[in-house]
Amino acid sequence: MSDIFCQPCVFGQLPDGQTVTQYTLRNTSGMSISVINYGATLTSVKIPGLRGTVHELTLGFDRLQEYLSQDFYFGATIGRVANRIENAEFSYQGLNFQLSKNKDYLHHLHGGEKGFDKVVWNAEVLIQHDKASIEFSYISPAGDQGYPGTLEVKTVYSLTIANELKISFVAKTDHPTPVDLTNHTYWNLAGAGYGTVFDHILQVFSDRYVLTDKDLLPTGQLAAVNGSPFDFRQPHYLSERLDQITPRGYDLCFVLPETTNHELRLAAQIKEPQSSRTLEIMTTQPGLQFYTGNNLRTIPIAGGLNTQKYGGFCMETQNLPGAIKYPQFPSPFLIPGDVYQHETIYRLTW
């Protein structure tokens, strides 16, 4: 008998009549995660508290309609390529490709106008003794948002008995195409809706980050964190150096130490001191985009609460932004016959 349980339920219906299903996985420690097949989206991560209380640690919504209307990518799978692509265009082997531009935006962001966060995925439940998984699959046709090649994608969310949320991505193509998939969950370890995240203590195991311009577009250059407000090699409160950052708040990609054989390594850990809740992030990816919800605004979220500007942080493991343009970064191009694959683990202690 498995130590993890899965409970599916109808979450809502799209305007075209498609049913969206939510799947909830729960382990014997009382930790649970919920995901929906719209956008292969993580909607909830909950842990138990005292006297039967339950604490929600991620920003999400109770209703499908709010996911259809919001523009914050709460918990979504991002693809084909995460982050920004300047002027929504790229070149590969002498061919130029024009991608879709997001609404009211000059560039291509998080997969474009209708990225993977806005489609319905197929879902399969996989139960094992020490973990349970929801495997989402989707076929992105050639020309989708301007990308070449048909891409077969899988996003797998797993909950383990060790209180780990594992997210893995696999992709195959029939034509060379750029791929950089990630998850866009917003966390608040004090509890979703309980103020800003600036009292969290962060440590990132990185000594460099990707330089960006005033529009957050990568320049192709790396900078040392030493002597900057981005140096978290030792733990620091997020609030310590905010006055040195313009505009206020963090939104940058840390460069993680190289590994061999696509190995997992500890990228960062972040702690909320009042509750002593800690989140560790391990990944096979070369980059960690850290974002403190600088563009959030006061809106209702799940449970009848509200979030606010800086009300959540994101830890998006990915390739280095700008890799599609700058050959000195790891190549994002997937070739027929090869397999794109990476994994990230979010481990909670409380």
Secondary structure, DSSP 8 states (H G I E B T S, - for coil): --SEEEEEEEEEE-TTS-EEEEEEEEETTS-EEEEETBTTEEEEEEEE-GGG-EEE-B---SSHHHHHH--S-TT-EE-SB-SEEGGGEEEETTEEEE----TT-SSEETTSTT-GGGSB-EEEEEE-SSEEEEEEEEEE-TTGGG--S-EEEEEEEEEETTSEEEEEEEEEESS-EE-B-EE--EE-TT-TTSS-STT-EEEE--SEEEEE-TTS-EEEEEEE-TTSTT--SS-EEGGGGGGGSSSSS-EEEEE----STT--EEEEEEEETTTTEEEEEEESSSEEEEE--TT--SEEEGGGEEE-TT--EEEEEES-TTTTT-TTS---EE-TT--EEEEEEEEEE-
